[in-house]
Amino acid sequence: MNDYILRTSHLTKKYRNDVALEDVNISIKKGEIYGFIGQNGAGKSTMLRIVTGLSFPSNGTIELFGNDHANMLTDAQKRIGAIIESPALFPNMTAYENLEVHRLQRGIPGKGCINKTLELVELNGTGKKKAKNFSLGMKQRLGLAIALLSDPEFLLLDEPTNGLDPMGIVELRELLKKLNREQGLTILISSHILSELHQLASRYGIIHKGRLLEEISAKELDEKCRQHLRIKVDQPTKGATVLESALSTSDYEVMPDGTIKLYSNLDNVRKVSMALTANNLVIEHLSQNGDSLESYFARVVGGEEHA
């Protein structure tokens, strides 16, 4: 069984003299919530359009569900649900009628999927209310229902929280978590705001000016962003022992290079320093480190711009 839902190899997309994607190698495993993050115009929507078959690459290959042959790729794309840009809604129709039109257009057999999907996105109580009278959050959930109508295995969402109020963002986040947890749905979400994805994604890809700069797990990202005191002493093992006994803490890590990351006592650097020197340790470095999510993203992107 292939563990990868999506893999691309050296994917490139050019529009005349503009390069929208350049040599992008991305991989998404089954069951992941993949946060695809980049500024507006970074190439996120172009990538989603290629994955769904709405656009074609200039160079490189794409593999879906283990298939990369052109004919098999077309069949694999039928296993995808997507919202790219604004969801296409019929404003004078009810939620049920909107889904019925899409069901017929896509040849999905039986009407049972409509009520099931409306219940899933919590729009089953909207009755005869027309889509034009829906709140923005309700419209976004109706767009999600359209994407979920065919019971896809892979869901692609392009900037799904645009324009939503804080409550709408929370509701959408919890719904996506539920779909991932209970149905094993693999989800790719593009956004230009890292903080929106932080409570949702299990893995991230950072794209800038068409180039994929980094793929990183949520655990690795949290580790890099977690605030800590970075300590370098002449005897790392002894230093760790001193911190544990003198400060009554086990919230530290000794890195392979001997650097100690202390996650507690961030507001008491003096106490940490005194404990180490009192035990005849030479402090070679002591500083507070750790990024916010936004500053980490800015550092990765900024490093690329100044490379």
Phi, psi and omega in degrees: 000133180280125181281346185262129173279318182222134170219136174239153180227116177052039184291128182224139177226122180241140172242099184054250183266357182260137176254111181276324176225139182226109172055049185270124175245108184235147179219131181231123181271156178303132177089356180279153163252109188258119178269113182260105191244138178183161179292164176303132181087007183284341181118006184296309182295324177299316178300314181295323179293324177291317181298321182275356178088009178278346177214166183234143181288153174281324178212166178089177183232158176230138180235126178239127180052034178084002181252133177231356176287143187307311182294317180290330179294321178298318177294320180297326181292341176288346179269010182251142167245143186209147165237110178244123189064215184276139178296140181277104181245153173262106190298331183267010178248156175285173177300316181298315181295323176300314181291326179296319178298313181293325178298315181293318180299324185263002176066034179277121185287142174078143180271355183299332181293338185291304180296323178300316182288321177298322178293321181300320182263009176062044174241013184288349180257014184277346174053236184268007179294130182279151184300330181294341180261005178284151170289168180299321179296321178293321177297321180293322178290327176292320175299321177295321178299320178298318180293330183268355189302323183270013179057059184289163176261344184222124183245128179245126182232125182257109180050057188290343182262005180304123176083352181283146174282169183306321180293320178297322178295316179298315181298317180295318180300314182293325179294317180294322176299318180296315179298320180290318184286313188271332182247358179067025183288128175276133188230134172244119181240124175264143178200158174257005182238107184298322183297331178293328184271345190299326181269009187233310189286146173260345179205152185231149167235128180255120182242142181212125181050042175084357181248134176280112185275328185196143165245132186212140178284160179299322179296317179294321179295316179298322179297318181289330184268346183292130180292138181200165170266125178266117188239132175234117178235168185287340179228087187302318182296315177295321180301317179296319179296318179297314180300317182296317184278316185285328184254358181053052181222147172240010184272067179212168180218136173260117184279162181304330180274006179091352176292140177255129173256114180255120186265352177250174178059033181294334182264011182222059182298325180300315180297319179297313181299316181295321180297321181288314182291328178296340179254025173062034175262139178269119180274114180268334180200138176208113181207159175268130184230172179119137181258158160283164179302317182293320181289329176296313178300316180297324180291318179295313181292318180296323178297324178292319183292332183256009181289000000 
